[in-house]
Amino acid sequence: MSSMMGLVTNEWLKMFKKRSFFVAYALIAAAIALMLYVLHAFSSPGQGMFLPNIMTMVLSKNGIGQMVVVLAIVGIAGSVAKEHSLGTIKLLLIRSQTRSSILTSKYITVLLYTLTLCLFAFVCGWIGGGMVFGFDIQGHTFGGFLESMLYLWIYAVVYATLSFLVGILTRSTGATIGIGMFLLMMESLIVTLLSRYDIVKYLIFTNADLSVYVNGNPPFEGMSLAFSSTVIAAYLILFLAAGFIVFQKRDVA
Amino acid sequence: MIAEEQVLTQTTDTAHKSGEVVLSVKQATKKMGNKTIVDTLSFDLRQGEIVGLLGPNGAGKTTTIRMIVGLIGMTAGDVVVKGTSIRQDFAKAIAEIGGIIENPEFYPYMTGNDNLKQYQRMSGGIDEARLQEVTRLVGLEHAIHKRVKTYSLGMRQRLGIAQALLHKPSILILDEPTNGLDPAGIREMRDYLKQIASEQGIAVLVSSHLLSEMELMCSRVVVIQEGKFVTERALGAAVGEPDAMRVNIILRVDDTERAKAQLVQMEDIRLLGLSAERGQITISVHDSDIPDIVNRFGNEGIRLYRIEEVKSSLEDEFLKWTGGKQHV
């Protein structure tokens, strides 16, 4: 267990020690600041803009949340691929650690990094929104906002895990970012195109966003929070199993 | 099993000081598609010796080394490190091994010290003092807090040795360690490896295509070609056929024809070459035959100007072993 802590620390430092590490957080803060400025400048006082509206925009996958997912993909794309392109994989894999624990530590770091992005957006939205529009939450609960953040995190984790797998398969940071973003952009198109068929219910794209169940509207008939959670879990296990098997067997030449 | 037995006897014949076997490659085989890159290769590595893995380009040196450290999977066979199979218990076996695979690559945006700390966290039981010890050992104290991207190749190579020694391995494995180093760097590396082999009893396995380098560094060489074991030889003492203990000598005389007539009368002398213009005869003899030759020449009045030994270099030997077809 302590050895896993060490491995995760290593992975975190590999990201943290880069000069570009803070860029993702700076971009989120800047986007939220810009959004608040525009809302404040162009909305009349009587329009009823309050903190809950801000939090919804920040945590929605169609708002700042989309940016969080993109930044998560970009941030974790190099996790495995960069080790190959830098050549450090050779020194990484000849330690007294199994390949599966090394990959586990990388995936834990992916989860942590994605979580920090979501938390950061949450905190920025809360403080910034509160300062501009006041801290009146209009009968909403803080727990409800946290729940929205959790759903954003899960949504981001789905795409991060998919990109993590692509990174293992392609060993290329560029290809990983490209394919990850492409899938993210194609999400709604794929769902729309396949909406006539029953199979659409079982696609990861249809199920990735759990926030739709907050208002009680399933995207397709027969879907529920439990259903979507199960589908997400099944896909994540599938992606990870494929990634671990390939990483385990690969010859590093 | 039989093949293994043979390899072992051969090793005891050639090795002068035989320490404990710390690593054995047993029938290691690597197939890719229908191509066999390494074919039932077996050899041992003993405590405190520096063994060179020699072979022409494409002989399978790098593949062999990468199989030993687990970067490439084996199709068949095994590598046993101090009694632990690398295939059965990788983490335990690899803990005894420190490796530099080609030029060591580090995270360029981190300092040398940050890079070493990465490996410290991965191995356990390495304290801050050990970190400083290896840094001092490779002479990087002044640069260890600078980013690795500012390092020269020689400095990275030294940091490579530091990371390989960090967890106090009993075996050091280096794949082409002198690639890209200047002569001073190569010499430094060589002296350093010799030092740790003799002082700390670490067994070193080096692959290289620089034969002169291997000759200066190694106590033994294992020669492979097309993935197969060709021969293994102890270096330092006589390079050549150990059974016959023959020497090749050049005799310079005034009359090569008469000298030849005398030599062919003697048993057990092989005539290797004759150059009448230069007055030289090259022969292969036992040491004990040389006084006889001198006597005969004296009796016959053949004037003998010079006796020179022809030392065959590792390069000559190597070309002989590998058929001389491929360049190194």
HADDOCK unambig.tbl for C-alpha pairs under 7 A between the chains (distance, minus, plus):
assign (segid A and resid 3 and name CA) (segid B and resid 122 and name CA) 6.89 0.50 0.50
assign (segid A and resid 6 and name CA) (segid B and resid 121 and name CA) 5.17 0.50 0.50
assign (segid A and resid 6 and name CA) (segid B and resid 122 and name CA) 6.57 0.50 0.50
assign (segid A and resid 7 and name CA) (segid B and resid 121 and name CA) 6.80 0.50 0.50
assign (segid A and resid 7 and name CA) (segid B and resid 122 and name CA) 6.36 0.50 0.50
assign (segid A and resid 10 and name CA) (segid B and resid 118 and name CA) 5.72 0.50 0.50
assign (segid A and resid 17 and name CA) (segid B and resid 110 and name CA) 6.57 0.50 0.50
assign (segid A and resid 18 and name CA) (segid B and resid 109 and name CA) 6.31 0.50 0.50
assign (segid A and resid 86 and name CA) (segid B and resid 105 and name CA) 6.70 0.50 0.50
assign (segid A and resid 87 and name CA) (segid B and resid 105 and name CA) 5.54 0.50 0.50
assign (segid A and resid 88 and name CA) (segid B and resid 105 and name CA) 5.16 0.50 0.50
assign (segid A and resid 88 and name CA) (segid B and resid 106 and name CA) 5.70 0.50 0.50
assign (segid A and resid 90 and name CA) (segid B and resid 101 and name CA) 6.76 0.50 0.50
assign (segid A and resid 93 and name CA) (segid B and resid 71 and name CA) 6.94 0.50 0.50
assign (segid A and resid 94 and name CA) (segid B and resid 69 and name CA) 6.17 0.50 0.50
assign (segid A and resid 94 and name CA) (segid B and resid 94 and name CA) 6.64 0.50 0.50
assign (segid A and resid 95 and name CA) (segid B and resid 94 and name CA) 6.50 0.50 0.50
assign (segid A and resid 95 and name CA) (segid B and resid 95 and name CA) 6.69 0.50 0.50
assign (segid A and resid 95 and name CA) (segid B and resid 122 and name CA) 6.63 0.50 0.50
assign (segid A and resid 95 and name CA) (segid B and resid 123 and name CA) 6.69 0.50 0.50
assign (segid A and resid 96 and name CA) (segid B and resid 91 and name CA) 4.24 0.50 0.50
assign (segid A and resid 96 and name CA) (segid B and resid 92 and name CA) 6.46 0.50 0.50
assign (segid A and resid 96 and name CA) (segid B and resid 94 and name CA) 5.62 0.50 0.50
assign (segid A and resid 96 and name CA) (segid B and resid 95 and name CA) 5.00 0.50 0.50
assign (segid A and resid 96 and name CA) (segid B and resid 123 and name CA) 5.99 0.50 0.50
assign (segid A and resid 97 and name CA) (segid B and resid 91 and name CA) 5.25 0.50 0.50
assign (segid A and resid 98 and name CA) (segid B and resid 91 and name CA) 6.07 0.50 0.50
assign (segid A and resid 251 and name CA) (segid B and resid 71 and name CA) 5.91 0.50 0.50
assign (segid A and resid 251 and name CA) (segid B and resid 72 and name CA) 4.39 0.50 0.50
assign (segid A and resid 251 and name CA) (segid B and resid 73 and name CA) 6.28 0.50 0.50
assign (segid A and resid 252 and name CA) (segid B and resid 71 and name CA) 5.23 0.50 0.50
assign (segid A and resid 252 and name CA) (segid B and resid 72 and name CA) 5.84 0.50 0.50
